[in-house]
Amino acid sequence: QVQLVESGGGWVQPGESLRLSCAASGTILLFNAMGWYRQVPGNERELVATITSGGGTNYADSVKGRFTISRDNSKNTVHLQMNSLKPEDTAVYYCNLGGSVRLNWGQGTQVTVSS
């Protein structure tokens, strides 16, 4: 069973940066599009960014120009560089496949942006 483990979250002030990491067991990352998602309690989980197996990226309008998704196939990891963070970016962030199929969700990593 593939496991997804997210890390790198924390508390930051508005305007600061964080870099999230997602590690996956097995080779699932190598051949699939991957995505970062986020969820605020009481809201549905939303897609933040995706990256194809070839490196093509796509972003939600709310994070375009501030977030960058990347992948390191040699380490079976996916990253999300988040710059110019805003209070509305506060959420639990998860990684998963970037298409219509989802693996079991990991525990996520909490990002809190507050002054």
C-alpha positions, -999 to +999 in steps of 0.1 A: +000+000+000+014+033-010+020+058+018+022+095+014+039+116+040+038+153+040+061+176+060+074+211+062+044+230+076+044+254+104+034+289+116+047+319+096+038+356+094+022+370+063+047+375+035+070+347+046+078+314+029+075+277+036+086+247+016+065+216+019+077+181+010+058+149+001+075+115+002+059+084-013+067+048-008+073+028-039+076+043-073+041+059-076+056+093-080+077+084-110+050+077-134+021+098-123+010+134-121+011+146-085-008+174-068-009+194-037-042+200-020-054+220+010-083+219+033-097+243+059-121+228+085-156+229+072-146+233+036-139+208+008-104+199+000-092+221-029-065+215-055-036+239-052-011+228-078-002+198-100+028+186-118+029+160-145+054+131-148+072+153-174+073+184-152+044+204-166+027+224-139-006+240-132-018+262-104-050+275-088-056+311-095-053+319-058-017+308-056-004+315-091+028+335-090+034+327-053+036+289-052+059+266-071+055+228-074+084+206-082+094+170-082+126+151-075+122+116-091+155+105-078+143+109-043+106+101-049+095+134-035+073+163-045+077+198-031+056+229-028+075+262-024+052+288-010+062+324-010+044+356-001+021+336+022-013+351+031-036+344+060-060+328+036-034+302+028-039+287+063-050+251+059-038+215+061-019+207+030-019+172+014-002+156-015-018+130-037-021+119-073-029+147-097-055+131-118-090+117-111-078+088-090-067+093-054-046+072-031-053+071+006-047+105+021-018+111+044-019+130+076-012+163+059+009+192+072-006+222+089+003+257+075-007+286+096-002+322+084-009+348+110+006+379+125 
